[in-house]
């Protein structure tokens, strides 16, 4: 559901969360690939649309904000690989 200023209202595990457009895109992509480990490179390419993968903390910061909104246990860090939303 859309709200003012482009924010999206999602329900994750019976909790309502307001997500920015970028957080929503990341959330939607991770839900689509639930259970899969998604590398920073894959997320930068598929969610952000980056063609070149420089050294960036963009993904880490967006994941941190998303975890704060939907719950830290909803997105796992897989050391040296990326992130996973448990199935």
N, CA, C and O atoms as CSV, one atom per row, in Angstrom:
chain,resi,resn,atom,element,x,y,z
A,1,UNK,N,N,0.841,-1.165,0.000
A,1,UNK,CA,C,0.000,0.000,0.000
A,1,UNK,C,C,0.894,1.239,0.000
A,1,UNK,O,O,1.864,1.302,0.754
A,2,UNK,N,N,0.576,2.212,-0.833
A,2,UNK,CA,C,1.339,3.453,-0.904
A,2,UNK,C,C,0.765,4.486,0.054
A,2,UNK,O,O,-0.444,4.559,0.274
A,3,UNK,N,N,1.662,5.274,0.611
A,3,UNK,CA,C,1.260,6.376,1.470
A,3,UNK,C,C,1.832,7.655,0.886
A,3,UNK,O,O,2.392,7.638,-0.210
A,4,UNK,N,N,1.703,8.750,1.593
A,4,UNK,CA,C,2.265,10.013,1.130
A,4,UNK,C,C,3.783,9.922,1.044
A,4,UNK,O,O,4.411,9.124,1.740
A,5,UNK,N,N,4.357,10.745,0.187
A,5,UNK,CA,C,5.799,10.860,-0.006
A,5,UNK,C,C,6.450,9.568,-0.477
A,5,UNK,O,O,7.639,9.362,-0.234
A,6,UNK,N,N,5.706,8.697,-1.140
A,6,UNK,CA,C,6.274,7.494,-1.725
A,6,UNK,C,C,6.560,6.374,-0.746
A,6,UNK,O,O,7.097,5.340,-1.143
A,7,UNK,N,N,6.218,6.546,0.518
A,7,UNK,CA,C,6.459,5.481,1.483
A,7,UNK,C,C,5.504,4.323,1.206
A,7,UNK,O,O,4.386,4.525,0.730
A,8,UNK,N,N,5.951,3.132,1.505
A,8,UNK,CA,C,5.132,1.933,1.300
A,8,UNK,C,C,4.843,1.293,2.643
A,8,UNK,O,O,5.721,1.203,3.501
A,9,UNK,N,N,3.630,0.857,2.818
A,9,UNK,CA,C,3.234,0.153,4.025
A,9,UNK,C,C,3.236,-1.332,3.713
A,9,UNK,O,O,2.517,-1.788,2.824
A,10,UNK,N,N,4.045,-2.088,4.448
A,10,UNK,CA,C,4.092,-3.540,4.271
A,10,UNK,C,C,3.810,-4.200,5.613
A,10,UNK,O,O,4.026,-3.619,6.676
A,11,UNK,N,N,3.327,-5.419,5.531
A,11,UNK,CA,C,3.089,-6.214,6.730
A,11,UNK,C,C,4.032,-7.401,6.679
A,11,UNK,O,O,3.939,-8.249,5.791
A,12,UNK,N,N,4.939,-7.452,7.643
A,12,UNK,CA,C,5.895,-8.543,7.722
A,12,UNK,C,C,5.713,-9.197,9.083
A,12,UNK,O,O,5.897,-8.556,10.118
A,13,UNK,N,N,5.356,-10.457,9.077
A,13,UNK,CA,C,5.092,-11.210,10.303
A,13,UNK,C,C,4.124,-10.456,11.217
A,13,UNK,O,O,4.377,-10.283,12.409
A,14,UNK,N,N,3.019,-10.015,10.633
A,14,UNK,CA,C,1.941,-9.318,11.347
A,14,UNK,C,C,2.360,-7.978,11.946
A,14,UNK,O,O,1.701,-7.480,12.859
A,15,UNK,N,N,3.431,-7.397,11.453
A,15,UNK,CA,C,3.876,-6.086,11.901
A,15,UNK,C,C,3.823,-5.127,10.718
A,15,UNK,O,O,4.345,-5.421,9.643
A,16,UNK,N,N,3.187,-3.980,10.928
A,16,UNK,CA,C,3.118,-2.961,9.874
A,16,UNK,C,C,4.400,-2.140,9.891
A,16,UNK,O,O,4.867,-1.729,10.953
A,17,UNK,N,N,4.961,-1.906,8.722
A,17,UNK,CA,C,6.198,-1.142,8.585
A,17,UNK,C,C,6.060,-0.155,7.431
A,17,UNK,O,O,5.540,-0.500,6.369
A,18,UNK,N,N,6.527,1.072,7.645
A,18,UNK,CA,C,6.595,2.064,6.566
A,18,UNK,C,C,8.005,2.039,5.994
A,18,UNK,O,O,8.980,2.259,6.713
A,19,UNK,N,N,8.107,1.769,4.696
A,19,UNK,CA,C,9.406,1.661,4.039
A,19,UNK,C,C,9.557,2.732,2.970
A,19,UNK,O,O,8.600,3.080,2.278
A,20,UNK,N,N,10.776,3.247,2.848
A,20,UNK,CA,C,11.087,4.176,1.762
A,20,UNK,C,C,11.040,3.389,0.454
A,20,UNK,O,O,11.046,2.158,0.476
A,21,UNK,N,N,10.994,4.085,-0.687
A,21,UNK,CA,C,10.978,3.357,-1.964
A,21,UNK,C,C,12.166,2.395,-2.129
A,21,UNK,O,O,11.998,1.288,-2.642
A,22,UNK,N,N,13.356,2.810,-1.700
A,22,UNK,CA,C,14.529,1.945,-1.825
A,22,UNK,C,C,14.446,0.765,-0.856
A,22,UNK,O,O,14.757,-0.366,-1.231
A,23,UNK,N,N,14.034,1.018,0.371
A,23,UNK,CA,C,13.865,-0.073,1.333
A,23,UNK,C,C,12.826,-1.063,0.832
A,23,UNK,O,O,12.991,-2.274,0.976
A,24,UNK,N,N,11.753,-0.541,0.242
A,24,UNK,CA,C,10.708,-1.410,-0.300
A,24,UNK,C,C,11.250,-2.270,-1.436
A,24,UNK,O,O,10.951,-3.463,-1.503
A,25,UNK,N,N,12.036,-1.687,-2.323
A,25,UNK,CA,C,12.620,-2.457,-3.435
A,25,UNK,C,C,13.521,-3.567,-2.907
A,25,UNK,O,O,13.482,-4.693,-3.404
A,26,UNK,N,N,14.333,-3.251,-1.902
A,26,UNK,CA,C,15.213,-4.254,-1.300
A,26,UNK,C,C,14.380,-5.342,-0.626
A,26,UNK,O,O,14.645,-6.530,-0.808
A,27,UNK,N,N,13.384,-4.945,0.142
A,27,UNK,CA,C,12.508,-5.902,0.833
A,27,UNK,C,C,11.823,-6.828,-0.177
A,27,UNK,O,O,11.807,-8.047,-0.003
A,28,UNK,N,N,11.267,-6.244,-1.218
A,28,UNK,CA,C,10.554,-7.023,-2.234
A,28,UNK,C,C,11.491,-8.020,-2.916
A,28,UNK,O,O,11.115,-9.172,-3.133
A,29,UNK,N,N,12.706,-7.587,-3.257
A,29,UNK,CA,C,13.674,-8.462,-3.926
A,29,UNK,C,C,14.089,-9.601,-3.008
A,29,UNK,O,O,14.214,-10.747,-3.441
A,30,UNK,N,N,14.306,-9.273,-1.720
A,30,UNK,CA,C,14.718,-10.309,-0.773
A,30,UNK,C,C,13.575,-11.298,-0.517
A,30,UNK,O,O,13.822,-12.495,-0.364
A,31,UNK,N,N,12.327,-10.812,-0.469
A,31,UNK,CA,C,11.183,-11.711,-0.303
A,31,UNK,C,C,11.044,-12.628,-1.518
A,31,UNK,O,O,10.728,-13.809,-1.376
A,32,UNK,N,N,11.279,-12.085,-2.700
A,32,UNK,CA,C,11.202,-12.869,-3.920
A,32,UNK,C,C,12.234,-13.998,-3.919
A,32,UNK,O,O,11.996,-15.073,-4.470
A,33,UNK,N,N,13.387,-13.738,-3.290
A,33,UNK,CA,C,14.484,-14.712,-3.245
A,33,UNK,C,C,14.688,-15.236,-1.826
A,33,UNK,O,O,15.813,-15.511,-1.407
A,34,UNK,N,N,13.586,-15.371,-1.098
A,34,UNK,CA,C,13.631,-15.833,0.282
A,34,UNK,C,C,14.400,-17.151,0.392
A,34,UNK,O,O,14.161,-18.083,-0.375
A,35,UNK,N,N,15.325,-17.219,1.353
A,35,UNK,CA,C,16.126,-18.416,1.562
A,35,UNK,C,C,17.430,-18.417,0.791
A,35,UNK,O,O,18.338,-19.176,1.128
A,36,UNK,N,N,17.549,-17.580,-0.242
A,36,UNK,CA,C,18.781,-17.505,-1.040
A,36,UNK,C,C,19.728,-16.474,-0.435
A,36,UNK,O,O,19.293,-15.451,0.095
A,37,UNK,N,N,21.024,-16.754,-0.519
A,37,UNK,CA,C,22.025,-15.775,-0.121
A,37,UNK,C,C,22.247,-14.828,-1.294
A,37,UNK,O,O,22.564,-15.258,-2.402
A,38,UNK,N,N,22.076,-13.541,-1.039
A,38,UNK,CA,C,22.229,-12.514,-2.073
A,38,UNK,C,C,23.458,-11.679,-1.745
A,38,UNK,O,O,23.533,-11.056,-0.686
A,39,UNK,N,N,24.409,-11.671,-2.651
A,39,UNK,CA,C,25.639,-10.912,-2.437
A,39,UNK,C,C,25.376,-9.417,-2.610
A,39,UNK,O,O,24.376,-9.017,-3.206
A,40,UNK,N,N,26.278,-8.608,-2.085
A,40,UNK,CA,C,26.180,-7.154,-2.268
A,40,UNK,C,C,26.162,-6.803,-3.754
A,40,UNK,O,O,25.416,-5.925,-4.186
A,41,UNK,N,N,26.995,-7.502,-4.529
A,41,UNK,CA,C,27.085,-7.235,-5.964
A,41,UNK,C,C,25.752,-7.495,-6.653
A,41,UNK,O,O,25.311,-6.701,-7.484
A,42,UNK,N,N,25.115,-8.604,-6.307
A,42,UNK,CA,C,23.808,-8.939,-6.891
A,42,UNK,C,C,22.780,-7.888,-6.505
A,42,UNK,O,O,22.009,-7.432,-7.350
A,43,UNK,N,N,22.761,-7.501,-5.234
A,43,UNK,CA,C,21.797,-6.502,-4.783
A,43,UNK,C,C,22.048,-5.150,-5.435
A,43,UNK,O,O,21.100,-4.475,-5.837
A,44,UNK,N,N,23.310,-4.742,-5.547
A,44,UNK,CA,C,23.617,-3.463,-6.207
A,44,UNK,C,C,23.173,-3.484,-7.663
A,44,UNK,O,O,22.674,-2.481,-8.175
A,45,UNK,N,N,23.348,-4.600,-8.320
A,45,UNK,CA,C,22.953,-4.713,-9.730
A,45,UNK,C,C,21.426,-4.770,-9.880
A,45,UNK,O,O,20.850,-4.045,-10.691
A,46,UNK,N,N,20.778,-5.635,-9.095
A,46,UNK,CA,C,19.359,-5.910,-9.305
A,46,UNK,C,C,18.420,-4.937,-8.609
A,46,UNK,O,O,17.327,-4.683,-9.115
A,47,UNK,N,N,18.806,-4.390,-7.477
A,47,UNK,CA,C,17.940,-3.453,-6.755
A,47,UNK,C,C,18.304,-2.007,-7.082
A,47,UNK,O,O,17.426,-1.186,-7.349
A,48,UNK,N,N,19.594,-1.701,-7.060
A,48,UNK,CA,C,20.037,-0.328,-7.305
A,48,UNK,C,C,20.260,-0.037,-8.783
A,48,UNK,O,O,20.231,1.125,-9.189
A,49,UNK,N,N,20.480,-1.066,-9.593
A,49,UNK,CA,C,20.713,-0.865,-11.014
A,49,UNK,C,C,22.130,-0.436,-11.346
A,49,UNK,O,O,22.378,0.094,-12.429
A,50,UNK,N,N,23.074,-0.659,-10.420
A,50,UNK,CA,C,24.473,-0.302,-10.671
A,50,UNK,C,C,25.079,-1.275,-11.674
A,50,UNK,O,O,24.813,-2.476,-11.628
A,51,UNK,N,N,25.879,-0.755,-12.562
A,51,UNK,CA,C,26.591,-1.604,-13.519
A,51,UNK,C,C,27.997,-1.913,-13.032
A,51,UNK,O,O,28.512,-3.004,-13.274
A,52,UNK,N,N,28.612,-0.976,-12.359
A,52,UNK,CA,C,29.963,-1.168,-11.834
A,52,UNK,C,C,29.888,-1.278,-10.329
A,52,UNK,O,O,29.174,-0.514,-9.681
A,53,UNK,N,N,30.618,-2.221,-9.771
A,53,UNK,CA,C,30.547,-2.491,-8.347
A,53,UNK,C,C,31.765,-1.939,-7.624
A,53,UNK,O,O,32.706,-2.681,-7.340
A,54,UNK,N,N,31.757,-0.669,-7.330
A,54,UNK,CA,C,32.836,-0.088,-6.555
A,54,UNK,C,C,32.722,-0.495,-5.100
A,54,UNK,O,O,31.791,-1.204,-4.720
A,55,UNK,N,N,33.654,-0.056,-4.296
A,55,UNK,CA,C,33.625,-0.341,-2.865
A,55,UNK,C,C,32.593,0.584,-2.227
A,55,UNK,O,O,32.830,1.785,-2.101
A,56,UNK,N,N,31.466,0.037,-1.830
A,56,UNK,CA,C,30.389,0.864,-1.303
A,56,UNK,C,C,29.726,0.189,-0.111
A,56,UNK,O,O,29.662,-1.038,-0.036
A,57,UNK,N,N,29.243,0.986,0.801
A,57,UNK,CA,C,28.510,0.498,1.974
A,57,UNK,C,C,27.004,0.729,1.798
A,57,UNK,O,O,26.235,0.598,2.750
A,58,UNK,N,N,26.603,1.063,0.605
A,58,UNK,CA,C,25.207,1.371,0.311
A,58,UNK,C,C,24.276,0.244,0.743
A,58,UNK,O,O,23.276,0.488,1.417
A,59,UNK,N,N,24.598,-0.976,0.360
A,59,UNK,CA,C,23.750,-2.114,0.694
A,59,UNK,C,C,23.697,-2.299,2.205
A,59,UNK,O,O,22.622,-2.486,2.775
A,60,UNK,N,N,24.856,-2.248,2.850
A,60,UNK,CA,C,24.915,-2.463,4.303
A,60,UNK,C,C,24.045,-1.461,5.055
A,60,UNK,O,O,23.348,-1.831,6.000
A,61,UNK,N,N,24.082,-0.209,4.646
A,61,UNK,CA,C,23.303,0.824,5.332
A,61,UNK,C,C,21.806,0.642,5.092
A,61,UNK,O,O,21.011,0.849,6.008
A,62,UNK,N,N,21.415,0.267,3.901
A,62,UNK,CA,C,19.999,0.047,3.611
A,62,UNK,C,C,19.495,-1.192,4.351
A,62,UNK,O,O,18.376,-1.186,4.863
A,63,UNK,N,N,20.297,-2.247,4.415
A,63,UNK,CA,C,19.922,-3.445,5.167
A,63,UNK,C,C,19.764,-3.097,6.641
A,63,UNK,O,O,18.834,-3.571,7.293
A,64,UNK,N,N,20.653,-2.285,7.164
A,64,UNK,CA,C,20.563,-1.875,8.574
A,64,UNK,C,C,19.242,-1.145,8.850
A,64,UNK,O,O,18.565,-1.432,9.838
A,65,UNK,N,N,18.882,-0.202,7.973
A,65,UNK,CA,C,17.619,0.524,8.150
A,65,UNK,C,C,16.421,-0.422,8.039
A,65,UNK,O,O,15.462,-0.312,8.802
A,66,UNK,N,N,16.485,-1.345,7.087
A,66,UNK,CA,C,15.394,-2.296,6.901
A,66,UNK,C,C,15.270,-3.220,8.116
A,66,UNK,O,O,14.158,-3.499,8.566
A,67,UNK,N,N,16.386,-3.692,8.646
A,67,UNK,CA,C,16.359,-4.530,9.852
A,67,UNK,C,C,15.720,-3.788,11.021
A,67,UNK,O,O,14.953,-4.368,11.789
A,68,UNK,N,N,16.040,-2.506,11.149
A,68,UNK,CA,C,15.459,-1.716,12.242
A,68,UNK,C,C,13.948,-1.635,12.125
A,68,UNK,O,O,13.256,-1.515,13.135
A,69,UNK,N,N,13.430,-1.700,10.911
A,69,UNK,CA,C,11.993,-1.567,10.700
A,69,UNK,C,C,11.244,-2.895,10.758
A,69,UNK,O,O,10.155,-2.962,11.328
A,70,UNK,N,N,11.810,-3.950,10.179
A,70,UNK,CA,C,11.084,-5.230,10.125
A,70,UNK,C,C,11.565,-6.230,11.168
A,70,UNK,O,O,10.929,-7.264,11.368
A,71,UNK,N,N,12.664,-5.939,11.826
A,71,UNK,CA,C,13.211,-6.854,12.834
A,71,UNK,C,C,14.539,-7.424,12.393
A,71,UNK,O,O,14.691,-7.884,11.261
A,72,UNK,N,N,15.492,-7.389,13.295
A,72,UNK,CA,C,16.860,-7.834,12.981
A,72,UNK,C,C,16.906,-9.304,12.575
A,72,UNK,O,O,17.758,-9.697,11.779
A,73,UNK,N,N,16.008,-10.113,13.108
A,73,UNK,CA,C,16.029,-11.544,12.801
A,73,UNK,C,C,15.473,-11.870,11.414
A,73,UNK,O,O,15.551,-13.021,10.985
A,74,UNK,N,N,14.921,-10.898,10.712
A,74,UNK,CA,C,14.323,-11.144,9.392
A,74,UNK,C,C,15.341,-11.125,8.262
A,74,UNK,O,O,15.054,-11.612,7.168
A,75,UNK,N,N,16.531,-10.567,8.507
A,75,UNK,CA,C,17.582,-10.566,7.490
A,75,UNK,C,C,18.868,-11.038,8.157
A,75,UNK,O,O,19.359,-10.417,9.100
A,76,UNK,N,N,19.401,-12.140,7.657
A,76,UNK,CA,C,20.630,-12.704,8.204
A,76,UNK,C,C,21.834,-12.243,7.391
A,76,UNK,O,O,21.756,-12.088,6.173
A,77,UNK,N,N,22.944,-12.028,8.083
A,77,UNK,CA,C,24.225,-11.802,7.409
A,77,UNK,C,C,24.894,-13.159,7.245
A,77,UNK,O,O,24.975,-13.937,8.196
A,78,UNK,N,N,25.366,-13.437,6.049
A,78,UNK,CA,C,26.101,-14.675,5.784
A,78,UNK,C,C,27.534,-14.242,5.527
A,78,UNK,O,O,27.846,-13.677,4.479
A,79,UNK,N,N,28.397,-14.511,6.490
A,79,UNK,CA,C,29.763,-14.005,6.483
A,79,UNK,C,C,30.469,-14.315,5.149
A,79,UNK,O,O,30.526,-15.461,4.706
A,80,UNK,N,N,30.998,-13.259,4.536
A,80,UNK,CA,C,31.753,-13.392,3.302
A,80,UNK,C,C,30.907,-13.639,2.059
A,80,UNK,O,O,31.446,-13.743,0.958
A,81,UNK,N,N,29.582,-13.733,2.222
A,81,UNK,CA,C,28.709,-14.053,1.082
A,81,UNK,C,C,27.685,-12.965,0.790
A,81,UNK,O,O,27.515,-12.574,-0.365
A,82,UNK,N,N,26.993,-12.464,1.831
A,82,UNK,CA,C,25.949,-11.466,1.598
A,82,UNK,C,C,24.862,-11.534,2.647
A,82,UNK,O,O,25.143,-11.661,3.839
A,83,UNK,N,N,23.617,-11.449,2.202
A,83,UNK,CA,C,22.471,-11.426,3.096
A,83,UNK,C,C,21.427,-12.426,2.648
A,83,UNK,O,O,21.334,-12.770,1.470
A,84,UNK,N,N,20.626,-12.896,3.631
A,84,UNK,CA,C,19.575,-13.861,3.332
A,84,UNK,C,C,18.354,-13.530,4.194
A,84,UNK,O,O,18.479,-13.204,5.375
A,85,UNK,N,N,17.191,-13.619,3.587
A,85,UNK,CA,C,15.938,-13.532,4.329
A,85,UNK,C,C,15.482,-14.987,4.515
A,85,UNK,O,O,15.146,-15.664,3.543
A,86,UNK,N,N,15.474,-15.461,5.768
A,86,UNK,CA,C,15.118,-16.870,5.996
A,86,UNK,C,C,13.722,-17.195,5.461
A,86,UNK,O,O,12.807,-16.375,5.531
A,87,UNK,N,N,13.586,-18.383,4.937
A,87,UNK,CA,C,12.298,-18.841,4.395
A,87,UNK,C,C,11.346,-19.204,5.511
A,87,UNK,O,O,10.214,-19.610,5.249
